[in-house]
Amino acid sequence: MTERLQKIIAAAGITSRRAAEELILAGRVAVNGSVVTELGAKADPATDQITVDGALVKPAETLYYVLLHKPAGYVTSLKDPQGRQLVTELVTGVNARLYPVGRLDYNSEGLLLLTNDGAWANRLMHPRHQVDKEYHVRVRGKVDQQQIRRLNDGIELEDGPVSGATVRLLKTDQNNDWLSVTIREGRNRQVRRMCAAVGLSVVRLRRIRYGNLTLGGLKPGEYRLLTAQEAAELDGPPPVRSPRPGSADARPKARPERPVPPRRPSSRVR
């Protein structure tokens, strides 16, 4: 799709749109080797070669945020030495290299996030970014209140103590009980190890919530794209207070212009 050159340059993060216009007028922009000096000129960033001072303008990468209902029997990885199925194989309609945010082990299922936004993924996985992750866990046999109390009070695992977990009995039947387990950390196989520490064997584990996100009506193997608002809310930006009408903070502020980048030395013979 063709767009104005100044818009393409600004979207690539080189400079502002107004400063890009100055670059064009100064003859510092070329399309497919031909210098362009008209502000109305357009190009297709997908097919045309656009340069500023001889340097190629790379189009801005589209960022994707995917919520997948992971089925059991898939590996949360980009490759597997054993040749098992990968979660990325389920997301077939996104033209980007996606990375899982955190992990769900091979036998676990439920809500899994994937993205090509590395900075966003790293922030979510950082230990300081404690977001609630809720699991529905079926355990073999019956659960007693002492086991639930121990899980809520905090237990010691081989890689350190666990605190901040919220555990409650969901339902009970003749042979198995279901627990709701909410944690804020993301250690390897953490829920399974917590249950094992109090003598419980996990039969089935399903993540049903990540922050405010739920599976909704997604069936195993299905996915949807997050909205920009959902991705931002999960990232936890500080709340913004709306200024009172008429206050100084409510008045529009001039947007600072990014400076025109300095001209790079050119090897072109004039």
C-alpha positions, 0 to 999 in steps of 0.5 A, spaced: 500 500 500 502 506 497 503 512 503 506 519 503 514 518 504 514 523 510 509 518 513 513 512 512 519 515 514 516 517 521 513 510 522 520 507 521 522 512 527 527 516 524 524 522 525 517 526 526 513 527 520 514 534 519 522 533 520 521 528 514 518 533 510 524 537 511 529 531 509 525 530 502 525 538 500 533 537 502 533 532 497 536 527 502 530 522 500 530 517 494 526 511 492 529 506 488 535 510 487 531 516 484 532 522 489 525 525 491 523 532 493 516 533 492 512 532 499 506 529 495 510 523 493 508 516 495 511 509 495 510 502 498 514 500 504 513 493 502 516 493 495 520 500 494 527 501 496 527 508 500 533 511 503 535 517 507 542 519 506 543 513 503 541 508 509 535 504 507 529 505 511 526 499 514 518 499 515 516 499 522 514 492 524 507 490 526 507 488 533 502 482 535 499 480 541 496 473 541 492 469 546 492 462 545 488 456 548 494 451 548 492 444 548 495 438 552 501 435 548 504 441 545 511 444 547 511 451 549 518 453 545 520 455 538 523 448 537 524 441 540 529 436 539 524 430 540 520 433 534 514 434 538 508 439 536 510 446 538 505 451 540 507 456 535 504 451 529 497 453 532 498 460 530 497 460 522 494 467 521 500 471 523 505 473 519 511 474 524 515 470 528 512 469 535 515 467 542 511 464 548 510 469 554 512 464 559 511 457 559 505 451 560 509 445 560 507 439 555 501 436 559 498 443 561 493 446 557 490 453 557 491 460 556 498 462 553 500 469 550 505 469 544 508 476 541 513 478 537 514 484 542 520 482 546 520 488 550 513 487 552 514 479 553 520 481 558 516 486 562 511 481 563 516 475 565 520 479 570 520 477 577 518 484 579 511 484 574 507 480 579 501 478 575 495 474 577 495 467 573 489 462 575 489 455 574 484 450 575 487 443 577 484 436 578 488 432 583 488 425 584 484 423 591 481 428 596 484 434 598 483 436 606 483 443 609 490 442 612 493 441 605 489 447 602 492 451 609 499 450 607 498 452 600 495 458 602 500 460 608 506 459 603 511 453 602 518 451 601 520 449 594 527 447 592 528 453 589 526 458 594 519 459 598 513 460 595 508 466 598 502 470 595 498 464 592 491 463 593 488 456 593 481 454 594 477 448 593 473 448 587 469 442 587 469 435 589 467 428 586 468 421 588 475 420 586 478 427 584 478 434 587 478 440 583 482 446 586 483 453 584 490 456 584 492 463 583 500 465 583 504 471 581 510 468 580 512 464 574 517 458 576 518 452 572 512 447 573 511 451 580 503 449 581 505 442 580 511 442 585 507 446 590 501 440 590 507 435 590 510 438 596 503 437 600 502 430 598 497 432 592 498 429 585 496 433 579 492 429 574 490 435 569 492 443 570 489 448 566 490 456 566 484 459 565 486 467 567 492 471 566 491 478 569 484 480 567 485 476 560 480 469 560 479 464 555 472 466 554 469 462 548 476 459 545 476 452 544 483 448 545 487 450 539 484 456 537 487 463 538 485 471 538 489 477 537 489 482 543 487 489 542 492 494 544 488 496 550 488 489 553 496 489 551 497 495 555 493 494 561 496 487 562 503 491 561 501 495 567 502 502 565 501 507 571 493 510 571 492 517 568 488 521 572 484 526 567 485 533 568 479 537 571 476 541 565 479 548 564 485 546 568 492 548 566 493 540 565 487 540 560 490 545 555 493 542 549 501 542 549 505 543 543 508 536 541 516 537 541 519 535 534 524 530 533 530 534 530 532 533 523 537 527 523 544 530 521 546 528 514 551 522 513 557 523 509 555 520 502 560 517 497 555 519 491 559 523 486 556 529 485 
